[in-house]
């Protein structure tokens, strides 16, 4: 159940409402991080249903990844909020480098050693000509800390990606990197975190 989104609890210094984009078009079975694909019609409908669940949402700002699937999703969410949508490169999904756009069976065939390492321990992976999980984590959490300073006692919506959301949720729950992929982030799902001066409280995951 989505908690009351009209008011912040006493002592809350920041509320983050994390929304994953809807289903992308023409990417099923393919590796896509920075691969810039738009929403499918199913993805648009998913986001419209999410918007229906957020009719009681009060927010002070909305941020999004610059990738089209996130931008398009943010535009749908913003039909209710009617705020200036702010774009941040720090919210992008991980850059899979040479893996981008390939089918998973193609990656396994072309890069068998790297593929095996990725499947076995994704949080320790550094993608060829791409980004490592550690690099992505640094930029995402740096952005989150900036929000803590710039949006004191405010509610902020972030529309981005499964990987981005998992990093923020994982830090709030103090989950080791190796285990954050146990956090499901379905297309168009909602997660809510309240930050206080000395702790964070996760109110909803993958709603």
C-alpha positions, 0 to 999 in steps of 0.5 A: 500500500502506498503511504500518505504522500501529502505530508512528510513525517515529523523530522523527515529531512528528505523524501525520495519517491523512486519510479522505474520507467515503463517497459522499453520498446524493442529491447526484450532479450537485449542488454540495454543500459545506455542504449537509448530506447523509447517506451513501448505502448505497454510501457506508456500504459504502465506509467499511466496506471502508475500515475493513477496511483499517485493522485495524492502525491505532493512533490517539490521537484522531479528529476529524471535520467536523460535516456528516452525511456525515463524521459518519456516516463517522467513526462507522464508522471509530470502530467499530475505534478506539473513541475519543471522536469530536471535531467541528470546524467548521474541517474543514467543506467549503467553503461554496458560498453561492448555489451550494449544492444547485444542479445544475452546469448551473443554476449555469452558467445563473444565474451564468455569469460566476462559473461561468466563473471557478470552472471556470478558476481554482477556488482564486481563487474567492469564492463569492457569499454563501459562502466563498472558497478562501483563507478555507477554507485559513486555517481548515483549516491553522489547525486542522492547526497546533493538532494539531501542538501538542496531539497531539505524537508522536501519531497522529490520524485526520481524517474530512472532505472532499475539499477539506479533505484537498487543502489539508492534502496540498497544504501538505505537498507545497508544491503551489501552490493553483492545482494542488491540484485535481490531487490526487485524493481519492476517496470513502472514500480514505486519505492519510497524512502524517508531520510532523517538526520541519523537514519533512513526509513524505507516505506515502500519497495517495488510497489 
